[in-house]
Amino acid sequence: MLSLKVQEILFGGSSQLTELFPQGGARFLNATVKPILGSSTTAKLLALRNRRELKKIQKFNKILVIPDTRIGDTIMMQAASTALRDFFPAAEVHYVTNQVATPLIHGNPEISKIIPLFSGLCPSQNDIDALKNLTQTENYDLCLNLCAFIQDQELKSNGTAVLNLVSQTPTIVRNEDDPSKVNHFLYQCYRFIRDTLSSVATPIRPDHLAGVRTTYSDEVIERAKTEAARLGVSSRKPVIMINPDTACQFTLLPFERQSELLHRIVRLDATFLLGAGHISQGIGQRLIDQLPNSVRDKVKIIPKDLSLEVYSALIDWSDIFITGDTGPMHIAASRRFSKSGKHLFRNRTSILSIFGATSPRTLGYDSFQSGYLTPNQDAPSWSYAAGSTCRNITCLNKMFKTCKTVRCFETVDINYLTGLISTRFNELSQPNQRPSTSTSREPQLNPT
């Protein structure tokens, strides 16, 4: 597998190429990198490596899943535990998590033990050392390495077999040219494990991946309910929640475009909740400051110090969730459950995700376009890709890109986005769609 240094060189070089020659560089990278990564030869070599690893396994009693370190990946890659349970219902499945996202994973019945190890967006040396110690002491039969920042050799001890998600790269690259194929990383993570293990074991249940889940304690749900009331959420109006922040400059819709979109939709008779901003400090208030005085009071800022758990539970009160390509998008798309079973979630949030660098088919959710994964919600959703002259196959790995000029959002059709939001708002405003004023907006748990 490629070392971090090699990845830095390759993706840094591709960034420099498109910096100098945006269109020509993109065409060159698509013409050269795609055939190599998606070739049958590459696929066969990776499959051969997997077969060698599988030969080491005598039993599947104890398995470690290592998702990528970011919050959204921690949520998405729960699909790995579903694939494992398709084969091994009695195995111990341990799941390493980003510490911030850990509470949202607790309660997943397909995970035996959660290990809150990662402390940031990228693993520190202390994280890697702790992971090494874990694999040395726990004697896992199999490690699933789904993290781009962890090298396989750092996990191997006592003959442990390691399967790496990079083996699915040829399939993902080829699928990008076939719009009929679902190419979402969540789905491909499931398919990678399911298809690889099928060569050595027989599944006990059919394919049944509907998406992933998040789970909430009674305390968190009550705090979200209190916060919703403080922000003026009621059953009388649809709620539009906007996440204006992302963890990466290549996925952040430019401020001017966000401001233009908010100007267009704020005149709808809805309750507007706006994230304060964590990476882009204060972006929520800056967006409000751009609005006319007559409508500023319609938009409420979600407090910055609200915990991720409470923020995530609050999403369930929203009818439309507008976001870029970032962790909260995957949280919004997850099926929400009460840990105690005492509370019921609505699970009726429509998601509008706006993409820059990465392909929306690999990370977004859409209920209408072919080749997209639908969210685990009882509501329609849409993914939108901004226009870019330099977008190419290497943009799939945005974490290693170093472009100085961000061209990911060169063209954004605000009219189209406004139309999607307005149409969904009109649907929600119909008497048979909107909850009655006597009905609590406390989340409702829908049967799966």
N, C-alpha and C positions, 0 to 999 in steps of 0.2 A: 504494500500500500504506500501511497505517496507520503513522504515526510512533510512536516509542517513547513520546513525550509523550502522544499521543492514546490509546494503549493504557493508559498509566498512569491517565489520567483516566477512561476508560470502565470499566476493571475495578476501579479504586478506588471509583468511584461505585456499581457493582453490589455491591461488598463492604459499603459503608455502608448500602445499601438493605436487604440481608438481615440486617445487624447490627441494624437497628431493627425490621424486620418479616420474621422468618425464613421463615415459610410463605408469607405474602402476597407478599413480595418475590420469592421463588423463582418463584411462579406468574406474577407479572407479567413477570419477565425471560424466562421460557419462552414466554409468550404474545406478547411483543413482539420479543425479539431473535431467537428461532428463525425466525419467518417472514421476517425481513429477511435474515439470514445464509444461510438455506437457500433463498431464493427463486430462481425461474428467471431473474429479471431480474439478480440479483447474479451468478449463474452465467454468464449471457450476457456481461455486462460484463467479467468476468475472462477468459472464453474469448476475447473480442475482443482484449483486451490481449495475451494469449499469441500470437494469430495475428500481431499486429503485430510482436512480438519475433521470431517465427520467420521472418518475411519478411526480416529482416536477415542471416540465416545463408546463406552460400554453400556452406559445407562443414562437416562435423562431424569435424574432425581432432583438435581439442584442446578438452577439456571440463573445467571445474572444478566440483566438487561441494562445497558448503559446508553440512555438517550443523549442527544446533543444537550449542551449545557443551558441553552436559552429557554426561557419560560414557555414559549409557544411550542418548542420541540418537546419539552417535558410533557406537555399536555397531549400533543399529537401522537407521540410514540408509545402511548399506552396501547396502541393497536398491536404492538409486539406481544403484549401479554395475552391478548385475544387469540393471536395466531398460535402461541404456545399452548394455550388451553384447548385449542382444537385437537391437539395431539396428546397432551400429557395433563389430564385433569388433576392428578394426584401429586404432581411435581411441586417443589418449592420454587417459586418465581420471585426473585429479589429484584427490586427496581431502584436504581440510583436516581436521585432527583436534584434539581436546583432547589436550594433551601427555601427560597421565597415561594415557589410553587408547590412545595410539599403538602400543605394542608388541603389543596384542591385535589390531590391524588388519593389521600387517605379515604378509605371506604370503597375503593375499587375491589370487588370480590375476586378478581382474577390475579391480583398481586398478593403474594404471601407476606412480603416484608418490604417496607420502604426505607431506603437509606439516604437521608438528606445530606449529601456530601458536597455538591458544587455550591460555591459561594458567589459566583459572578457569571458574566456572559461567556467568559473563557476560563477554562480550568487553570488555577494557579499551580505552582510546583507542589505546594502543600496538598492540593486536591489530588494531584497525580500520585504523590507518595501515599496518600491515604487509600487511593484506589488499588495501588500495588499491594499494600498491606492487606486489604480486603480479599483480594484474589488469592493471596498466599495462605491466608488463615482459613478461608471458608471452603476451599477445595471444590470449586464449582465443576460440574461436568461439562458445562457449556457457557461461554460468555458471548453475548450478542453486542458487538461494538457498533453503535449507531451514531457515534460522535466523531465529527471531522477533526477534532483537536486531540484525540487520544490515539496513540499508535498501538497496533496489535501486540507488539512485543512487550509493551508495558503491562499487559494483562496476563501473559502466559506464565504459569507456574504449575508445577506438578503435572505437566502434560495436559493442562486445560485446553480444550478446543475453543477457537475464537472464529466467529463468523462476522464479517464486516459488511455493512450496508452498501459500501462502495461497489460491491458485486452487482448491485442493481443499476449501476450507472449506464451500461449499454442499453438497457431496456428503457430507462427514463429518457435518454438522448434520442433513441429511435422514436419513442412515442410522441416527442415534440413535433414530429412531422406527420403524425397521424391523429387528427382531431377526434377520431372516434374512440380513442383509448383514454381511460381515466389515468391521469399521470400525477395525481396529488401525492406528495411525499408520505402522507398518512396511509393512503391506500397502498403505495408501493412498498412501504415498510411491512405492512401486513402480507402482501404478496411475496416479498422476498423470503420471509420466514416460512410461510406456508409452502411455497414451491420448493424451497431448498430441503426442508425436512421431509417432504413427500418422497424423497429418494431413499430414505432410511426408515420411515415410519408411516403408519396408516392413520389418517385423521379419524377421530371418533364422531365428529360433527361436521356438517357441510359449511361452506363459506357463508358467513352471516354477518360480516362487518357492516354495522350501520353508522359507525362513527365512534367517538370517544365520549367520556363522561367527566364531569367534575362534581365534587361532593362537598357539602357545606354543613357546618355544625349549627345547632339551634341558636347559639349566641351570635354567630355571624349573620344568620338570616334575620334575627331580630334587630341587629344593628343596621343592616341594610334597609329594613322596613322603616326604622326611625329616620335614617338619612333620606329616604325617598319622601317621607312626609315633610321633612324640613326643606327639601328642594321643591316642594309644591306639586309632587306627582299625585295625580288623582285619576279616577276612572272616567272623568268627563272629557279628557283630551288624549289623543295619541301622544306618545312620548318618543322624541327623537334624541338619541344619545350620540355624541360626537367624540371620538378619540383623535385629537389633532396631532398626536405625538407618535414617533416610532424610534426604534433603537439605532437606526442607520440612516445616514444622509441619502442613500440611494433608494430609500423607500418612503421618504418624507415628502408628501405633497407640499410644494412651495407655499409659503405663507400667503402670497398674493392670490393664489388659486383657492386656497382654503377660505380666505376672506371673501372672495367673490362668490363662492358657493354658499357660505353662510348668509351673505346679503340676500341671495335669491330665495333661500328657503325659510328665513326667519319670519316672513310674513304669513306663513301657514299658521293656522290656529292650533298649534301644538305646544307641548311643554318641551323646552330644549335644555338638555344637560350637556355641559361641555367640560372635558378634561382640563385640568390645570396645566399639565405638562411636567414631565420629569427630566427627560433628556433635553428637550427644548424648553428651558425654564421660562415659565410665565407666558407660554404661547396662548393659553386659553384667555387670559385677561387681555392680551394684546389684540386678539381677534375681536373681543367684545368692544374694545376701545375704537375699533374701526367702524362699528355700526352706528347708524343714526341714533340720536338720543331717544327717539320715540320708541325704539324697539329693544334697546339694551336690556331693559328689565325683564324681557321675555327669556333671556338666556341665563341659566344658573351655572356657576362654576362648581364642579365636584372638587371637594377639598383635596389638596395635594397629599395630606397626611393620612388619607383614608387607606387602610390596608388593602393589599391586592385581593384578599378573600372577600372583604365587604364590597369593594368595587366590582368584583366579578359577580357577586350575588345581586348587586344593584342592576347589572345589565339585564336581568330577567324582567325588570319593570319596563324596559324599553321596547317599543314596537319596531323601531328602525335603529340600527347601530351602524354608524358611518366610521370607517377606519382605514388606515393604511395597512401595509403588510407588516404586522407586528404581533406580539404575543396575545394581547386582548382580542384580536380577531379570532384566534383559535379557541380562546375561552368562550367567546360569544357563540361559536359554532358547536360547542360541546353540549351534551345533554346534562342538565343540572338536576342533582338529586339531593335530598335531605339525608344527612347521616343517620338521624334518629327515626326517620319516616314520619315525623309529626307534622312536617310542613310540606306543602304542595307547590311545585313550581309550574309556571305557565309554559315555558319552553316554546314561546311563539315570537321570537325575535328575528326580524328580517335583517340580513347583513349586507351592506354595500361596502365592498372592499375595493380600494383604489391602488393600483400597482404601478410601480416605477421600474426598478431594475429587473426583478425576477419575473418569470413567466407566471401569470395568474393561474394557469392550469396546474402548476406544481404546488401551489400553496393556497390558492383562493377557493371560494365556495360559490357555486352557481347552480340555480335550480332549472335553468333553461338551456344553457349552452352544452353541446355535445362534448364529452371528454372531461367534464368537470365533476368534482365530488360535491354532493349536496350536503348542506350542514345538518347536524343532528337536532334540528329544530322543526317545529310544525309551522313553518312560514317560508315564503319564497325569499331567495337571496340572489345577489348579482356580484360579479367580479368585473372590474373595468381596467383595461391596460392603457396607460398614457402612451402617446406617440414618442418615439425616440429614434434618432438616426443611427445610434451606435449600439443598440441592444443586440446582443449575440449570445451564443451558447455558453460562454464563460460567465455570463451574468447570473447563471444558476447558483454560483457560489459567491454571493455578494459580500460575505464576511472577509474574503481575501482580496477584494477589489480595492484599488488605490487611485481611481480616477480623480484628478484635480478638478476637472470641470464636470459638474453633475448635469447630464443631458437626459436623465431618466424621465423627466416630465416636460419635454419640449412642447408638446401639444396636449392640452386637456380640454375635452368637450364639456364645458360647464353646463351648457344647455341640455345635453343628454343626461348628465347626472341629475340635474334639477328635475328633468322629466320623470326619471325613475322614482325619485323621492316623492314627487307630487302625486304620481299615479298610485303609489302604495299608500300615501296619506289619504287620498280620496277613498280607497278601498276600506281603510281602517275607519273612516268617518261614517261609513254606512251603518245604519242601525243594527244590522245583523252581525257586524264585525266588531263593534266597539262594546266592551263590557258595560253593563247597565250601571247607573250611578249608585245603585244600592249594593253592587257587588264589590267586594274588596279586591284591590289589585295585588293582594298578597300572592306570591307565586303559586301556580298550580302544577302539580306533578302529573304529567300525562303518561299513561302506560306505554311501555315499549313493546 
